[in-house]
């Protein structure tokens, strides 16, 4: 008999996520102590075996929910239905195709488009790129970084805490940032990284800046992780071509929405549990 459970055991979670480490690259990275306190995990269990997992992550001021599956989508639908009453009034969700209607029963869905999950398949492409201009960024570069994103990618959500990972790189010219590549998730312990916050200044686009700085980041990451992935909008042909050139291959499709609905108090109690 299936039942919904609140999962605390990292080993159980990891064992499930390892079935498809690319699909679950965010989840695997979030097991790291750097991210773990901000997570909550809900599972559908049958005969003491986890069948599906839903991750929620607090990225202040937002909550992000990830419900991703490559098999038995009816079980994921069942799990989502069982936890709707625990979710807050507003949140962002990453969903496998065919699941959005479950949440539509309690929320207004605002689509942000379809995204392609890609994974680095080989390093041949990286070796062909001149990455000498890429330099590591630190907290001391924060003013330049914030100014860069304001000018180049104003809708981007940048968490300065991620600079602590040492996995942010930039290309500079005369003290000005031309491009940046960083991470959303990085875990040497769980051997996984997810690229993010990749952008080029409008004045320097189509000059290979994004390719160079992304390749430099990947070269750094490969020293400590086995799986490198990213999300890219499905209609961004130029970005997909850039990542393909570097050695990334397409893995799966993810739908992203922002949700507005009713906020039960019960969620607040659960969301901040750490275990």
PyMOL commands that set and color helices and strands:
alter all, ss='L'
color gray80, all
select helices_A, chain A and resi 10-20+25-30+33-36+73-86+100-103+124-127+139-152+160-165+202-204+209-221+237-246+265-271
alter helices_A, ss='H'
color red, helices_A
select strands_A, chain A and resi 2-6+39-46+49-59+62-67+90-95+107-120+134-136+169-173+176-187+192-200+227-233+248-261
alter strands_A, ss='S'
color yellow, strands_A
deselect
rebuild
show_as cartoon
